């Protein structure tokens, strides 16, 4: 899956500056809001199964906590670096503000390919990393969550590590197993948020979802749930892809069967549906909704002009580079940005944290109803500002978010 490695934090700052200028934000305040509050880099030693010692680089960036505790995922990936984590921490500040939940932005990661670790090594690395960052983590300070290549089990290890010293503390992380205080509805939350965003866009732009088509690049947790919910409303998902390549069927793929196949084989390859296409070809297919739900930087200046869709729905973090964004704007293809589209995950993470603090579990229907209310309201506010100021969805989303963060900072007297 080809993607362009961009300077993530610079791209984030460019988007921020464009929105801050439209808001007329005072320059010193804007500069202060752009930079992270704290950056922690740690060395994480690991005794490998073969007896050797390996040392990995880890990070936790805390961007801004004016509106609430820092919140954000921890990713394990060989390309994790300070620039990427810094940018994602900033985006979390704005993402939580767009959906108006009382969090600030944080992000963490380890530069490691987890596929090269045994289960024992993965657990030891996770526990040691959490000990290294524990001085700045707390139930009301900074609440990590799963991200790329991390999951409920890793969150369980984090929670156990913290609880050894603090007593039983389920609220220290979100995205935990249900048995340890995780929330019902959390697994599907990001994909459900993507689906709700598409539904609201279809309603606003008079697109009949029962006759619409969608292409989804990336068939992991987010892409598969988004596809399932879309198909339930009659939208034809005509193509999907993962690391093994893509599948295309103009008459629509059988998503439940595809999900069953992936559950068993971990990849879409060999499922017997559609004809094979590359991830690059997939982006050029004709459709109503193009949903990049995998890597960042997949839509860029070299391919944005070849997109043949009515909307781009950013389910991944940063799938569109700034030059790609400009090309799509010139082509009048609305791009619903990641800080709105994929905010369903952090919204239900917030619900999970609230349930942990209350020591009371909500039913799944209540979680989904509350998520829908948050996503619909956020979409409505962003789109209303977009129309009023005649700006892109992305700039409008940043304007809504920055305005909320700036007001909190000023009220607190920073």
Number of C-alpha atoms within 10 A of each C-alpha: 16 13 15 16 12 16 12 20 21 15 16 19 17 13 16 24 20 15 23 23 13 13 15 9 16 11 12 9 14 17 14 14 21 19 16 18 14 13 16 14 16 14 14 21 15 19 14 17 11 6 8 8 10 10 13 14 17 25 26 30 25 30 27 28 22 23 22 18 21 29 30 32 25 24 24 21 17 12 13 19 16 22 13 19 26 27 25 26 27 27 28 26 31 28 30 28 27 29 27 18 16 17 28 29 32 33 31 31 27 27 17 20 13 18 11 9 14 12 11 12 16 17 16 18 23 22 20 18 24 21 15 19 16 14 8 12 20 18 18 12 16 24 25 27 25 23 16 13 14 19 16 19 14 21 26 21 17 25 23 19 18 23 14 10 9 10 9 13 20 25 24 25 30 31 30 28 18 14 8 17 22 26 27 22 23 26 20 20 27 27 29 30 30 32 26 23 27 25 17 17 20 17 12 11 8 9 16 13 19 13 11 18 24 29 29 27 29 24 24 19 16 25 28 23 24 27 30 20 18 26 21 11 14 14 21 26 26 25 28 30 28 22 16 14 20 25 24 22 16 15 12 18 20 17 22 14 12 21 22 13 17 18 11 10 12 12 19 25 19 10 15 10 17 18 11 17 17 17 21 17 14 23 25 17 20 17 21 21 22 27 27 29 31 26 20 20 22 27 28 21 19 12 14 21 15 14 21 16 20 18 22 24 27 25 33 26 19 26 26 27 23 20 15 19 21 16 17 23 15 10 13 12 17 19 20 26 25 23 26 29 28 28 29 30 26 26 28 26 28 21 24 29 23 16 18 22 14 10 11 11 17 14 11 13 11 12 20 20 10 14 24 19 12 19 25 16 15 22 22 15 15 25 22 14 18 19 12 10 12 12 16 22 22 23 23 27 29 27 26 22 25 25 18 17 23 20 13 16 18 11 10 10 7 9
